[in-house]
């Protein structure tokens, strides 16, 4: 079992970090020593519980360092200028976490063009654009890490189809997450020689967040976000030659690699994960 990784001296950017998975990843990277830049559409307010200001306060209360930058990724100009803004503001970039998104589901027959375009933008075009912009910055630092937040919905629905597969409206969302997996693996190959690792982290089952909760049945047993944040950290410190192009699932990966799963502030520990029987059987880990 390896020692806890240190990100001291590293600068990380986490998109969609005002709540949920993005906030948890930002907290864990900061607890490992990274200076974390967190972004979302607003710093101070949000229609959904959680703000960037609160994320920064949580990180600083735990002894970490963070900076909030407002960026609306739906606006092309703001999106295209984000990486440069981060580099100019804090002096560089080592880790990019493409997390921002929103939960929107509809049957294909009922999904309109605007909804499809917004989903495709958030879950594929934005990670593509930010990764493309970040590559020269990471290369200039001699190493780098790009982490895309995926979903178990990228895996094919099991047969016989259950009610979620038939009525849940996840076909487009899952297809885009599957495309993100393939993009990640292809980009990992392209950037291996530059010592830039590119990986995906995804929940093994489902994680309760303000954005996801309306789409999760009230009786569904969700998993703690700490397992995913620990997996995210594990994908953001080793050289690309040792760990890149992986699709890592939050419960499966720590169990496979014997990781000590820590609380978001890095001070406490959680028990080893247990894979529930309802987890997708194709969540295999290298």
HELIX and SHEET records of a PDB file:
HELIX    1   1 UNK A   20  UNK A   31  1                                  12    
HELIX    2   2 UNK A   52  UNK A   61  1                                  10    
HELIX    3   3 UNK A   76  UNK A   90  1                                  15    
HELIX    4   4 UNK A  108  UNK A  110  5                                   3    
HELIX    5   5 UNK A  113  UNK A  120  1                                   8    
HELIX    6   6 UNK A  121  UNK A  125  3                                   5    
HELIX    7   7 UNK A  126  UNK A  141  1                                  16    
HELIX    8   8 UNK A  152  UNK A  154  5                                   3    
HELIX    9   9 UNK A  163  UNK A  167  1                                   5    
HELIX   10  10 UNK A  171  UNK A  191  1                                  21    
HELIX   11  11 UNK A  192  UNK A  194  5                                   3    
HELIX   12  12 UNK A  213  UNK A  215  5                                   3    
HELIX   13  13 UNK A  225  UNK A  234  1                                  10    
HELIX   14  14 UNK A  250  UNK A  257  1                                   8    
SHEET    1   A 7 UNK A  65  UNK A  70  0                                        
SHEET    2   A 7 UNK A  35  UNK A  40  1                                        
SHEET    3   A 7 UNK A  11  UNK A  15  1                                        
SHEET    4   A 7 UNK A  95  UNK A  98  1                                        
SHEET    5   A 7 UNK A 144  UNK A 149  1                                        
SHEET    6   A 7 UNK A 196  UNK A 202  1                                        
SHEET    7   A 7 UNK A 247  UNK A 249  1                                        
END                                                                             
